Amino acid sequence: MLTTSESLLVHSIEQFLTPMECQAICDAVDRQITADGRAAFEGERAVSVHAVDGMSTRDVMELYEPAGRLELFPLPVGATTVLDEAARRALPHLRSLFPSGRRLTSWIYLEYGVGQYITPHIDMPFDETDPDHVKVAGVSITLNDGFSGGDFVVETCGSPDLWEEPTDGLRRVREGADHTTQWYKALPRTRWRTRMAAGGLVMFGSQLSHSTEPVTHGRIKKVIGFFTN
């Protein structure tokens, strides 16, 4: 069972992927983007990994990614095979820190260009579309170097206003922990920035606020996913 401490933990693996594995993922993704057209995953994209009740997909995208981003899922087999093998290698280590987790899954490929970023939000552990698999933590894997800005940010908060009353032993973050609500935007938070080298993985508990800084030069390529039970 997920614990509150797990849901607020931050960890990293500095060489989760080798340089050859990073290149293999990028090559597999590039082939799909070339075949289907970049616009289908960027400017003309009509789907998003984020959803908010009562909001259209377009409005959600403008809220979470105001300047846009490239988003591709599901990933081609050539990419998931590499990621799944890296996950297999890292699993014993990750489970020693996040014992509720069993698997790394839900791989999503992202690119952020100059001026692009993701706004602060909390992913939340529980997903109505997949209630049997609790999100223990999120992961963010950097695939390339040669860019500026784009730092990954985790936010901590000591305010009781972030939390609901505990009901089953787990302290749960309030619904609406994103820029759709004024209470969340007004919440005092401390920002912790990191920049991982290519191949590095950042793991962050599923009740931690997180975001990225705008890219100022080049493009950052990354894969995100979840550690689930």
C-alpha positions as CSV (number, residue, x, y, z in Angstrom):
1,M,0.0,0.0,0.0
2,L,1.3,3.5,-0.9
3,T,2.5,5.5,2.1
4,T,2.6,9.2,2.5
5,S,6.4,9.3,2.8
6,E,6.7,7.4,-0.6
7,S,4.4,9.9,-2.2
8,L,6.6,12.8,-1.2
9,L,10.1,11.2,-1.9
10,V,12.5,12.4,-4.5
11,H,15.3,10.3,-6.0
12,S,17.6,10.1,-9.0
13,I,19.6,7.6,-11.1
14,E,22.3,9.4,-13.0
15,Q,22.9,6.7,-15.6
16,F,19.6,5.1,-16.0
17,L,20.1,4.9,-19.7
18,T,23.5,4.6,-21.6
19,P,24.3,7.0,-24.4
20,M,23.5,4.2,-26.9
21,E,20.1,3.6,-25.3
22,C,19.3,7.3,-25.4
23,Q,20.2,7.4,-29.1
24,A,18.2,4.2,-29.8
25,I,15.1,5.8,-28.2
26,C,15.5,9.0,-30.1
27,D,16.0,7.2,-33.4
28,A,12.9,5.1,-32.9
29,V,10.8,8.1,-32.0
30,D,12.2,10.2,-34.9
31,R,11.2,7.5,-37.4
32,Q,7.6,7.6,-36.2
33,I,7.5,11.4,-36.1
34,T,8.9,11.5,-39.7
35,A,6.4,8.9,-40.9
36,D,3.3,10.6,-39.3
37,G,4.4,14.2,-39.5
38,R,5.7,16.4,-36.7
39,A,2.5,18.5,-36.7
40,A,0.4,15.5,-35.6
41,F,2.4,15.4,-32.3
42,E,2.9,19.2,-31.8
43,G,0.9,22.0,-33.3
44,E,-2.0,19.9,-34.6
45,R,-2.1,17.6,-31.6
46,A,-5.6,16.9,-30.4
47,V,-4.8,14.6,-27.4
48,S,-3.1,15.2,-24.1
49,V,-1.9,13.0,-21.2
50,H,-3.6,15.5,-18.9
51,A,-7.4,15.7,-18.3
52,V,-9.5,18.0,-16.1
53,D,-13.2,17.4,-15.5
54,G,-15.4,19.9,-17.3
55,M,-12.6,21.2,-19.6
56,S,-11.9,20.5,-23.2
57,T,-8.6,18.9,-24.2
58,R,-7.6,22.2,-25.9
59,D,-8.2,24.2,-22.8
60,V,-6.3,21.7,-20.7
61,M,-3.4,21.9,-23.0
62,E,-3.3,25.7,-22.9
63,L,-3.4,25.5,-19.1
64,Y,-0.6,22.9,-18.6
65,E,1.6,23.8,-21.6
66,P,0.8,27.4,-22.5
67,A,3.5,27.6,-25.2
68,G,2.9,24.0,-26.5
69,R,5.1,21.0,-26.6
70,L,5.6,17.8,-28.6
71,E,3.9,14.8,-27.1
72,L,3.9,11.2,-28.4
73,F,2.3,8.1,-26.9
74,P,2.2,5.2,-27.1
75,L,5.9,4.9,-27.9
76,P,7.1,2.7,-30.8
77,V,8.3,-0.8,-29.8
78,G,11.9,0.2,-30.5
79,A,11.8,2.7,-27.7
80,T,9.7,0.7,-25.2
81,T,12.0,-2.3,-25.5
82,V,15.0,-0.2,-24.4
83,L,13.1,1.5,-21.6
84,D,11.7,-1.7,-20.3
85,E,15.2,-3.3,-20.1
86,A,16.5,-0.2,-18.3
87,A,13.6,-0.5,-15.9
88,R,14.4,-4.2,-15.3
89,R,17.9,-3.2,-14.3
90,A,16.9,-0.5,-11.9
91,L,13.8,-2.2,-10.4
92,P,15.5,-3.7,-7.3
93,H,17.1,-0.4,-6.4
94,L,13.9,1.5,-6.9
95,R,11.8,-0.9,-4.9
96,S,14.2,-0.5,-2.0
97,L,13.2,3.2,-1.8
98,F,9.6,3.0,-3.1
99,P,8.5,-0.5,-1.8
100,S,4.9,0.0,-3.0
101,G,6.0,0.1,-6.6
102,R,6.2,-2.9,-8.9
103,R,6.7,-1.6,-12.4
104,L,7.7,1.4,-14.5
105,T,5.1,2.0,-17.2
106,S,3.0,4.5,-19.2
107,W,6.0,5.8,-21.2
108,I,5.4,9.1,-22.9
109,Y,7.9,11.0,-25.2
110,L,8.1,14.8,-24.9
111,E,10.0,17.6,-26.5
112,Y,10.2,21.2,-25.3
113,G,11.5,23.9,-27.6
114,V,12.5,27.5,-26.8
115,G,9.9,29.2,-24.5
116,Q,8.0,25.9,-23.8
117,Y,7.4,24.5,-20.3
118,I,4.9,22.7,-18.2
119,T,3.0,24.5,-15.4
120,P,3.1,23.3,-11.7
121,H,0.7,20.5,-10.9
122,I,0.4,17.3,-8.9
123,D,-0.3,14.0,-10.8
124,M,-2.2,12.4,-7.9
125,P,-1.8,8.7,-6.9
126,F,-5.2,7.5,-8.0
127,D,-6.5,7.3,-11.6
128,E,-10.2,6.6,-12.2
129,T,-9.3,5.1,-15.6
130,D,-6.9,2.6,-14.0
131,P,-8.0,2.2,-10.4
132,D,-6.1,-1.1,-9.9
133,H,-2.7,0.6,-10.4
134,V,-1.8,3.3,-7.9
135,K,0.8,5.8,-9.1
136,V,3.6,5.6,-6.5
137,A,5.9,8.1,-8.3
138,G,6.5,9.8,-11.6
139,V,9.7,9.6,-13.5
140,S,11.4,12.1,-15.9
141,I,14.3,10.8,-18.1
142,T,16.5,13.2,-20.1
143,L,17.6,11.9,-23.4
144,N,19.9,14.6,-24.8
145,D,22.2,17.5,-23.9
146,G,22.9,20.7,-25.9
147,F,20.0,22.8,-24.5
148,S,19.7,25.6,-22.0
149,G,16.9,26.2,-19.5
150,G,14.2,23.5,-19.2
151,D,15.2,22.6,-15.6
152,F,12.9,20.1,-13.9
153,V,11.3,21.5,-10.7
154,V,9.9,19.8,-7.7
155,E,8.0,21.9,-5.2
156,T,7.6,21.3,-1.4
157,C,5.0,22.8,0.7
158,G,4.4,22.9,4.5
159,S,0.9,24.4,4.3
160,P,-2.0,22.3,5.7
161,D,-4.1,23.8,3.0
162,L,-2.6,21.3,0.5
163,W,-4.2,18.3,2.2
164,E,-7.6,16.6,2.8
165,E,-8.4,15.0,6.1
166,P,-6.9,11.5,6.2
167,T,-9.4,8.7,5.8
168,D,-7.4,5.5,5.2
169,G,-4.0,6.1,6.7
170,L,-2.8,8.0,3.6
171,R,-2.8,11.8,3.6
172,R,-4.2,12.8,0.3
173,V,-3.6,16.0,-1.6
174,R,-6.8,18.1,-2.3
175,E,-8.4,17.7,-5.7
176,G,-7.6,20.5,-8.1
177,A,-3.8,20.7,-7.4
178,D,-3.0,22.5,-10.7
179,H,-3.6,25.9,-12.3
180,T,-7.3,25.4,-12.6
181,T,-7.8,26.5,-8.9
182,Q,-7.0,29.7,-7.1
183,W,-6.2,27.9,-3.8
184,Y,-3.4,26.0,-5.5
185,K,-1.9,28.9,-7.4
186,A,-1.9,30.9,-4.1
187,L,-0.3,28.1,-2.1
188,P,3.2,29.0,-0.7
189,R,5.7,26.5,-2.2
190,T,9.5,26.1,-2.3
191,R,11.0,25.3,-5.7
192,W,13.9,22.8,-6.1
193,R,15.5,22.9,-9.6
194,T,17.6,20.2,-11.2
195,R,19.1,19.6,-14.6
196,M,19.9,15.9,-15.4
197,A,22.5,14.9,-17.9
198,A,21.4,12.7,-20.8
199,G,20.4,9.3,-19.5
200,G,19.6,10.6,-16.1
201,L,16.3,9.8,-14.3
202,V,14.5,11.9,-11.7
203,M,11.8,10.1,-9.6
204,F,9.3,12.1,-7.6
205,G,6.5,10.9,-5.4
206,S,3.0,11.1,-6.9
207,Q,1.8,13.8,-4.4
208,L,4.7,16.2,-5.1
209,S,4.1,19.4,-7.1
210,H,6.3,19.6,-10.2
211,S,6.9,21.6,-13.3
212,T,9.6,22.6,-15.8
213,E,11.3,25.9,-16.5
214,P,11.1,27.4,-20.0
215,V,13.7,26.2,-22.5
216,T,16.0,29.1,-23.5
217,H,18.1,27.4,-26.2
218,G,17.8,24.2,-28.3
219,R,15.3,21.5,-27.5
220,I,15.1,19.0,-24.6
221,K,14.0,15.5,-25.4
222,K,12.7,13.3,-22.5
223,V,10.6,10.4,-21.6
224,I,8.2,10.4,-18.6
225,G,6.3,7.6,-17.0
226,F,5.0,6.2,-13.7
227,F,6.1,3.8,-11.1
228,T,2.9,1.9,-10.2
229,N,1.9,-0.9,-7.9
